Amino acid sequence: MVMWSIVVSIIFTIIILLLTLLTIQQGYGYKHTIDPPVTKDKTQQEAEDQETKE
């Protein structure tokens, strides 16, 4: 009974380890994107466009 429990525990630990490594690998492969910075001129132009549309 004890041997069976140890084998199941080892298999469970290996599965968790593999899933953890897979998740970390996918996280490092993710390409982050950022929006370009908004300049004051663009913000003012968009505000003026909104006013003219109304």
Secondary structure, DSSP 8 states (H G I E B T S, - for coil): -HHHHHHHHHHHHHHHHHHHHHHHHHHHH----------HHHHHHHHHHHHHH-
